[in-house]
């Protein structure tokens, strides 16, 4: 089958890495540490995929600007203490290896920091699998299209040959703003009922479904 997409970009948390629940709990714990209102599970999960500063501004609006760095430090304290608990979704490595075997460029476009992504890659057996990565602290946070545009420029791939895959509306808006196709996965941070408005080619409900779709249609 001729290849439809040359570049396939994945979100990280909630798409490849089963981290949604832990991230939400760490946001809640950081707020509790500072005596701030603790957001609901849904509100804490909604900001996953954004850069940390943008995420905290969304989840605790109106906080004095000088307190956001402190809140970020408390979040990182809780996250790094428990990140060893996190694993890839079952079948992720096999899916990526199958795509590599078909000579797709593979990339990560994530709201994580560079240090956070590098550490996650080192502990997940995925070092060397991706051809390029972009993080929110070295480019613009989603849904600004810059990180996806940078990846496309790096490989000389036009938007019509690029596919973005993610578990949040932030990911799908990123793709829309960059002019690329997208896929939504329903097993991460956002409810899939919100995905349709952003025009994904499909909404997949497991890593196995995602792998099968990519091998049949990408």
Buried (B, 14 or more C-beta within 10 A) or exposed (E): EEEBBBBBBBBBBBBBBBBBBBBBBBBBBBBEBEEBEBBEEEBBBBBBBBBBBBBBBEBBEEBEEEEBEBBBEBBBEBBEEEBEEBEBBEBBBEBBEBBBEEEBBBBBBBBBBBEBBBBBBEBBEBEEBBBBBBBBBEBBBBBBBBBBBBBBEBBEBEBEBBBBBBBBBBBBBBBBBBBBBBBBBBBBBBEBEEBEEBEBBBBBEBBBBBBEBBBEEB
